Amino acid sequence: MPTQGTKTKMFAVLGAAAMMITACAPGSTAGAETSPGSTTTTNDWFDQAQFDLENSQRTATFAGDPSTPYLQHLDGPMVDATAFKKNAPAKVCFSNAALSNTWRQTGWITMNEQLKELQKQGVISQMETRNAQDSDNTQVADIDYFVNQQSCDAFIIAPNSPQATAPAVERACNTGKPVIIFDRGAGTDCATTFIHSVGGMAWGIDSATFVTENVKPGGHVVALRTAPGVDVFEQRWAAAQHIFSKAGLKYTDYITGADPTKIKAVVADELAKGNIDAVWVDLGDQSVPAIEAFEDTGKDIPVVTGEDNLSYLRAWKNKGFKGFASVYDAYQWRTALLAAASLFRGESIPKDWVLPQVPVTSEDLDKVLRTNEGMPDSHYAAFGGEDLPGFPQVWQKRVIP
């Protein structure tokens, strides 16, 4: 995700791609049909300045306690919360893009457990939520409903697609109530705060660099991409493609829609043509089907990147291939609610709230798996709920509120 200072430049690119945007997010299984492999070296989503910024932020020093990463942030302008302070429990209205994938479901569970604690503390009275179910039109209607009912003390919005929801977000901003955006950008700079991990470029840099460290120049990488036109995915691939090209790697990329059947077919077809030295994914849900394709054809598993979903982490550990898990923090769902609580208390928060984005490496794998022992495969390790009273049972039972 772009930082506050660079979002405007990013939105110009998003506007050109608005008609292509698929209602999709990390963990989604919605997407385009499988495309023929390509080796195009140009990418309109690549932005050198954004690449350089996120590359530096990957290893930056974050303010706050590392034991509560969902409260950490980079130094920068702060929001004066004086006008937002409440002397009684306040109501939050949450417009959610969707709960249609495991990443979003993990974050939603954590968010609701945090809500219980803030209600006990008397900071938040209730959180009225509307689920747009991956629809821009529904989300616009949801936001306008909240604006028109005039009972919200703060708005939290997880946008479905930035450009489509921007006018409705601006109408929420015009109420004078705090507007908290997280996950994707909102297509406008009017929000009180924008909460996000370092970004898609950083995600791609981490995983692609691991590939180049383990594959010799001239090696062949198969890139499995989820959906075209979705910023979080496009930025990941733009960064990775840039790194692969500079390292002299050959690559073939496919749009799979994260469909396991398509993924297996792609890998099998590429194996029939020749060797695969690495599989790079823009979404962890694609990794396990790719691994299974190598096993189905009797081939050794090469380098396969993934994400912090436990299905991938467990496959990596049990099968012993060279792996690496990029992370897109699911705990940002918790941060969004804590941001509202801070404003209600009159406490300043970052205007551009950049959260740390720490990948899982082979050195971390055993510890991460121990911490998440007993969690279902659909769980994401960077969920940020270990210190909440419902841990671990609520996440183990996977009951979606």
WOGINOR-V668621 format. One line per field, one symbol per residue. phi: phi as a letter, one per 20 degrees, with the letter a starting at -180 (. if undefined). burial: 1 if it has 24 or more other C-alpha atoms within 12 Angstrom, else 0. A space follows every 50 residues. Layout:
phi: ???
burial: ???
This chain:
phi: .ffgfdfgffffffffegfefefbbgnfderefgeffbcfeebfefcfff gffffffgdfeefoegfcffdfaefrgdefegfdfcebgdedddedface bfffffffffgfffggfffffmedebceccdflmdffffgfffffffffl deeaddcdffbgffegfffffffffnefcddbmdfdmbefffbcdafgqf ffgffgfffffffccfgnfddedddebfnegfeffffgffgfffffemee bcdcedmlegfffffffffffferedeaddcebffeffgfffffffemef fefcebbeffgfgffgffemfecadfccgfffffggffffffffenefcf fdeeefcdfedffegffffffdfnfffffdfeemdfeegffegfffflee g
burial: 11110110011011100100111111111111010000001001111001 10111011000100000111111100001010011100111111111111 11111111111111111100001111111111111111111111111000 01111111111111111111111010111111111111111111111111 11111111111101100011111111111111111111111111101011 11111111110111111101100011111111111111111111000000 11111111111111111000111111111111111111111111100111 11111111111000100110010011111111111101001101100100 0
